[in-house]
Amino acid sequence: MKSIIDCLEEGLITTDLNGKIMHYNKTAQKLLGEAISSSNASLGLLLGSKRADEIINIVGSKQKVLEKEMRIDAKPERLHLMIHARPITTEKGVQGIAIALNQFTKIRRLVNRYSSNETNYTVEDILGVSKPIRQLHEKIKSIASSNSTVLIRGESGTGKELVARAIHNYGAWSQGPFVAINCSAIPESLLESELFGYEDGAFTGARKGGKMGKFELADKGTLFLDEIGDMAQFLQVKLLRVLQERRIERIGGLYPIPVDVRVIAATNRDLEKMIAQGEFREDLYYRINVIPINIAPLRERKEDIDVLCRYFIDEYNQQLNKDVKYMTEGFGKKLCEYSWPGNVRELQNAIEYAMNLAAGDFLDVEQLPVGIREVEDEDTVSFNLEVLERRAIRRCLQQYGTTVEGKQKAAEELGIGIATLYRKMKRYGIKDVEA
Ligand SMILES: Nc1ncnc2c1ncn2[C@@H]1O[C@H](COP(=O)(O)OP(=O)(O)OP(=O)(O)O)[C@@H](O)[C@H]1O
C-alpha cells in the first residue's frame, strides 16, 4: 500500500487530531521538504498556525471537506497549492485528518489540455505563398522563443489570432497554456477581474474562494490580449505595471503574485492616432510594441487567394460531403478583382457559401455571394459621371471597410461629408455588406 501511495502525483498527509504529522507520501515530502520528516513535524510548522487551525477545525464542524488554495513559502520553492482536507472516520469515530496537496501548475496544465478544443496551430497553418506571408513565417520562427511582448497589427480577419497561436506553439512557451481574452468583448469592470482575478469577498457577487485571473492561468505560457486598443484607460495603467513588474495583484488581494507570462497583444485600430487623441497610453504602447508584426491585408497579397481557396474547398468537401475539384476561370477572376475588406475570414465565408450551392464538381461565378459577384469589371471604360461616382464610393469603402470609422475615412478620402456619403450610398444602393 505504501508503494502505491508513493506513486501518486498528489501529495498526501495524515495527521492526528492536533495536526501532528502521522504519515506522508513521497510527493508530499518533495513539495514540503525535509521538515515533514522531523519527529515533531506538524501542520502548524509546515503551513503556518492559522492555516493549520483552519484544517484542524474541520473536525467537529459540519463540513465534510475543506477545499482551499494556499501559497506557501516552502523550501526548496514557493508553492501554490490546492488543498483538500477530510476527517478520517472509522467505527471508533474521527481518528485524524487526511490532506491532499495538488500543485496549481499541474491543475492548470490539465485544464488547459482538456478545455481547449483548438488545434495546435503552427507556422505551417498560416497559408500563403506571397512575400509578406513568407516573411511572416520567418519572423514568427525567429521571435518565438523570446519573452518580449509582441504587438500584432492587421485588419479584421487577417489571422492575428492564428499568428499568436503559431508563435506560442513554435516557441519555448508551447508546453504552457495559451490563454486568449478579447478586451472589447467584455465590459471593463469585468475585464479587470478576468485579467487579474480576485480574492474571496473582494466585491459583492464575488465567487466564494476567489477566482484566478487570466494572467495567473497563463503562467508559464502565453496570454493573448486581443483588441487591446479597446481597453479602458485605467486598465491600461494596470497592465503597464504588470508588464513592467511581472507581478499581478488580485482584486482585494493583499500580496503580489509573480507571473511568468509571454504577452501577445493584437489590434486592428490605429494606436498612433489613438495616442494623439489621448485614448491610448503612449507608455503602454512602447511597452507592448517591442516586437511589432504587421499582417498585410489580403488585397495586397492576392497571390495567396488560390492556396487559401484550395484549402477551404478541401475543408468544406469533407464537412459538406461534397466533391468539388476545381474553380472556373471566371470564379478565380472575380475573387482576384474583389478587395476583401473582411480578409481571409471573408474569403473563407465566401467559399463556404459557394460550396453549399455547388451542384457539380466545380465552383462557378453564380455561386459567389452577390457582393463579390457584382464587382464592376474594371476593364469596362465608362465616362458616365454617376457610374464613376458609384465606383469610386464602392472602391473607397472596400478599401476602408464599412465600420463607422471606415466610412469616416472613406468620406475624407472622397472629399465629401459623412452625411453626403450616406446619402450617396443610399442613392446608389450600396449596402454595407457588399461595399
Ligand atoms: N494565412 C491564413 N491561412 C489560413 N487561415 C487563415 C489565414 N489567415 C486567416 N485565416 C483564418 O481566417 C479566420 C480569421 O482569422 P483570425 O481570427 O486569426 O483573424 P483576426 O485577425 O484575429 O480577426 P479579428 O481581428 O476579426 O479578431 C480564421 O478562421 C483563420 O484560421
The ligand as an SDF file (V2000), in Angstrom:
LIG
                    3D

 31 33  0  0  0  0  0  0  0  0999 V2000
   -2.9920   32.8870  -43.7230 N   0  0  0  0  0  0  0  0  0  0  0  0
   -4.0350   32.1450  -43.2970 C   0  0  0  0  0  0  0  0  0  0  0  0
   -4.0720   30.8270  -43.5560 N   0  0  0  0  0  0  0  0  0  0  0  0
   -5.1170   30.0810  -43.1660 C   0  0  0  0  0  0  0  0  0  0  0  0
   -6.1760   30.5490  -42.4920 N   0  0  0  0  0  0  0  0  0  0  0  0
   -6.1890   31.8500  -42.2010 C   0  0  0  0  0  0  0  0  0  0  0  0
   -5.1150   32.7090  -42.5770 C   0  0  0  0  0  0  0  0  0  0  0  0
   -5.3870   33.9490  -42.1280 N   0  0  0  0  0  0  0  0  0  0  0  0
   -6.5810   33.8590  -41.5010 C   0  0  0  0  0  0  0  0  0  0  0  0
   -7.0600   32.6010  -41.5330 N   0  0  0  0  0  0  0  0  0  0  0  0
   -8.3530   32.1420  -40.9990 C   0  0  0  0  0  0  0  0  0  0  0  0
   -9.2470   33.2340  -41.0450 O   0  0  0  0  0  0  0  0  0  0  0  0
  -10.0530   33.2960  -39.8760 C   0  0  0  0  0  0  0  0  0  0  0  0
   -9.8330   34.6070  -39.1680 C   0  0  0  0  0  0  0  0  0  0  0  0
   -8.5570   34.6050  -38.5130 O   0  0  0  0  0  0  0  0  0  0  0  0
   -8.2970   35.2490  -37.0860 P   0  0  0  0  0  0  0  0  0  0  0  0
   -9.4870   35.0360  -36.1950 O   0  0  0  0  0  0  0  0  0  0  0  0
   -6.9830   34.8060  -36.6160 O   0  0  0  0  0  0  0  0  0  0  0  0
   -8.2710   36.7730  -37.5520 O   0  0  0  0  0  0  0  0  0  0  0  0
   -8.0940   38.0880  -36.6820 P   0  0  0  0  0  0  0  0  0  0  0  0
   -7.1770   38.9490  -37.4340 O   0  0  0  0  0  0  0  0  0  0  0  0
   -7.7570   37.7180  -35.2740 O   0  0  0  0  0  0  0  0  0  0  0  0
   -9.5680   38.6770  -36.7820 O   0  0  0  0  0  0  0  0  0  0  0  0
  -10.2930   39.7570  -35.8100 P   0  0  0  0  0  0  0  0  0  0  0  0
   -9.4410   40.9970  -35.8030 O   0  0  0  0  0  0  0  0  0  0  0  0
  -11.5970   39.9630  -36.5160 O   0  0  0  0  0  0  0  0  0  0  0  0
  -10.4300   39.0900  -34.4980 O   0  0  0  0  0  0  0  0  0  0  0  0
   -9.6750   32.0960  -39.0500 C   0  0  0  0  0  0  0  0  0  0  0  0
  -10.5570   31.0460  -39.3370 O   0  0  0  0  0  0  0  0  0  0  0  0
   -8.2710   31.7690  -39.5190 C   0  0  0  0  0  0  0  0  0  0  0  0
   -7.9740   30.4090  -39.3320 O   0  0  0  0  0  0  0  0  0  0  0  0
  1  2  1  0
  2  3  1  0
  2  7  2  0
  3  4  2  0
  4  5  1  0
  5  6  2  0
  6  7  1  0
  6 10  1  0
  7  8  1  0
  8  9  2  0
  9 10  1  0
 10 11  1  0
 11 12  1  0
 11 30  1  0
 12 13  1  0
 13 14  1  0
 13 28  1  0
 14 15  1  0
 15 16  1  0
 16 17  2  0
 16 18  1  0
 16 19  1  0
 19 20  1  0
 20 21  2  0
 20 22  1  0
 20 23  1  0
 23 24  1  0
 24 25  2  0
 24 26  1  0
 24 27  1  0
 28 29  1  0
 28 30  1  0
 30 31  1  0
M  END
$$$$
